[in-house]
């Protein structure tokens, strides 16, 4: 399994765990929205880091 796939799988597990906690906790809509945005930013940042590392290896 490539490193980027393993990384995305880990983030997906964390996102699923947080999503399941939404059913257990009484969170405000604002907090739920902030968590959703934070998860999206987490996926974006990790994919960008992986892409940059891939490009650096290709140029080296």
Protein Blocks (a to p, Z undefined) as FASTA:
>chain_A
ZZklmmmmmmmmmmmmmmmmmmmpccdfklmmmmmmmmmmmmmmmmmmmmmmmmmmmmZZ
